[in-house]
């Protein structure tokens, strides 16, 4: 329970400073033990513009979680670029910028500016 509370405190501290607008939306990441999810959110309108996850990874069954996170980031970046986004602000959601979170961000950086 202490680990979850620590992450939530970090999450709230980050969210005080980060706000997604129509011009520069927020890229939010959620990581579970098996999957990784990411979505680009416009906080001023309270809508999700684009989302991607590792749930539809039929061809990536034997790949590592790090590789899958990079692919999810690339898919999300490509979708965002197709709707006309050029820059997003990264919300790591209280997770350390390490491992799967870092790989997802690197995948998005190929298409968008963070």
C-alpha positions as CSV (number, residue, x, y, z in Angstrom):
1,X,0.0,0.0,0.0
2,X,2.9,2.4,0.7
3,X,4.2,2.0,-2.9
4,X,0.8,3.0,-4.3
5,X,0.4,6.0,-2.0
6,X,3.9,7.2,-2.9
7,X,3.1,7.0,-6.7
8,X,-0.2,8.9,-6.1
9,X,1.6,11.7,-4.3
10,X,4.1,12.0,-7.1
11,X,1.2,11.8,-9.6
12,X,-0.6,14.7,-8.0
13,X,2.6,16.8,-7.7
14,X,3.1,16.3,-11.5
15,X,-0.5,17.0,-12.4
16,X,-0.4,20.4,-10.6
17,X,2.1,21.6,-13.2
18,X,0.9,19.8,-16.3
19,X,-2.2,20.8,-18.2
20,X,-3.1,19.8,-21.8
21,X,-4.5,22.4,-24.2
22,X,-5.9,22.2,-27.7
23,X,-2.5,23.3,-29.1
24,X,-0.3,21.1,-26.8
25,X,-2.3,18.2,-25.3
26,X,-1.2,15.9,-22.5
27,X,0.2,12.4,-23.2
28,X,-0.9,10.3,-20.2
29,X,0.5,6.8,-19.6
30,X,-0.8,3.9,-17.5
31,X,1.2,0.8,-16.9
32,X,-0.1,-2.5,-15.5
33,X,1.9,-5.7,-14.9
34,X,0.9,-7.1,-18.3
35,X,-0.2,-4.2,-20.5
36,X,0.6,-0.5,-21.2
37,X,-1.9,2.2,-22.2
38,X,-1.4,5.7,-23.5
39,X,-3.7,8.5,-24.5
40,X,-3.5,12.0,-25.6
41,X,-5.9,14.3,-23.7
42,X,-7.2,17.8,-24.2
43,X,-7.8,18.9,-20.6
44,X,-9.6,22.1,-21.6
45,X,-12.3,20.3,-23.5
46,X,-12.0,17.1,-21.3
47,X,-11.7,14.7,-24.3
48,X,-9.4,12.0,-25.4
49,X,-8.0,12.8,-28.8
50,X,-6.0,9.6,-29.5
51,X,-5.3,6.4,-27.6
52,X,-3.3,3.3,-28.0
53,X,-2.5,0.2,-25.9
54,X,-0.8,-3.1,-26.0
55,X,-4.1,-5.0,-25.9
56,X,-4.1,-5.6,-29.7
57,X,-0.7,-7.1,-29.9
58,X,-1.5,-10.3,-31.7
59,X,1.7,-10.4,-33.7
60,X,3.9,-9.3,-30.7
61,X,3.1,-12.3,-28.5
62,X,6.7,-13.4,-28.1
63,X,8.2,-9.9,-27.9
64,X,9.5,-8.3,-24.7
65,X,7.4,-5.7,-22.8
66,X,10.0,-3.0,-23.7
67,X,9.6,-3.7,-27.4
68,X,5.8,-3.7,-27.1
69,X,6.0,-0.3,-25.2
70,X,8.0,1.2,-28.0
71,X,5.6,-0.1,-30.6
72,X,2.6,1.4,-28.7
73,X,4.4,4.7,-28.6
74,X,5.1,4.6,-32.3
75,X,1.4,3.8,-33.1
76,X,0.3,6.6,-30.8
77,X,2.7,9.1,-32.3
78,X,1.6,8.1,-35.9
79,X,-2.1,8.5,-35.0
80,X,-1.5,11.9,-33.4
81,X,0.5,13.1,-36.3
82,X,-2.3,12.1,-38.7
83,X,-4.8,14.3,-36.8
84,X,-2.4,17.2,-37.0
85,X,-0.6,17.3,-33.6
86,X,3.0,18.3,-33.5
87,X,3.8,18.6,-29.8
88,X,2.5,17.1,-26.6
89,X,3.4,17.4,-22.9
90,X,4.4,14.1,-21.3
91,X,2.5,13.0,-18.1
92,X,4.3,10.0,-16.7
93,X,1.5,9.5,-14.2
94,X,3.8,9.1,-11.2
95,X,5.9,6.3,-12.7
96,X,9.7,6.7,-13.0
97,X,11.0,7.7,-16.4
98,X,12.6,4.3,-16.8
99,X,12.0,1.0,-18.6
100,X,8.6,0.7,-20.4
101,X,7.7,4.4,-19.8
102,X,10.9,5.6,-21.3
103,X,10.5,3.2,-24.3
104,X,7.0,4.5,-24.9
105,X,8.2,8.1,-24.8
106,X,11.0,7.3,-27.2
107,X,8.5,5.7,-29.6
108,X,6.3,8.8,-29.5
109,X,9.4,11.1,-30.0
110,X,9.9,9.6,-33.5
111,X,6.7,11.4,-34.6
112,X,6.0,14.2,-32.1
113,X,8.0,16.6,-30.0
114,X,7.8,16.0,-26.2
